[in-house]
Amino acid sequence: MQTANLHPPGVRKLIAEARGLGRRALAENASKQILSRYGLAVPRSAVIRSVEEIEPALGSLNAPFVLKLISPDLVHKSEAGGVRTNLANGAAVRDAMKGMRDQAASRRLGIDGYLLEETAPSGQEVVIGGVIDASFGPLVMFGLGGIFVEILQDVSYRICPITVLDAKEMIHELRAAPVLSGARGRAPASETLLIVALMAIGGPGGLLLDLADEIAEVDINPLIVSSSAIVAVDARLILAEGPAHETR
């Protein structure tokens, strides 16, 4: 099984740019660029900043669309009206953009732009996270995604770097593991794809080890997995304190 490439091109440049703007976290679009360079699939997308940019962006994307507010002042976008889904066409995207802009103004939120994405395919929502622990170093976490990770607290952890066997054990340790296997008529989630994703984050050459000097926390929630695909729908990378030393 392949592992991630060490220092994929442009990753530390994205981090340096965020630090240069005084940001504590990377914007979602930058976070997803980094994930994709470590081998995780993300929705096809475009960053737009005005209504004039909507139609050109839609030309390369397939409906229905998702629009997300990119703001340095917003962490949980869905709770602040910063996510609109199931947008059928340019008119719907324009209306969603106007609503987000008005709501951001009322909350005095800065706007860096809007992330326009294709809707991810259906599947089971899981979460992969990670932190750089002061005692143990990089730790990777796995669990059911969406609201369930907070409500059920059904998660598993490993110290990095993990092996393929570690990744498999993390999946089967969950009390909700039968859900991923297709319990009660559900479509099963691909264990192979889940293992590949866990290795991309926590394995040798994975994101957490590769960027342990730059990243304090990784949160990929939800990561949608089906029998044939896996896509990181939302992602957040929190920067470690201190300046970046490289921009390659």
Helices and strands as residue ranges (DSSP letters): H 11-20, H 28-37, E 45-48, G 51-53, H 54-58, E 65-70, G 78-80, E 83-87, H 90-106, E 113-118, E 124-133, E 137-144, H 148-152, E 155-159, H 164-173, H 177-181, G 183-185, H 191-202, H 207-210, E 215-225, E 230-232, E 235-239
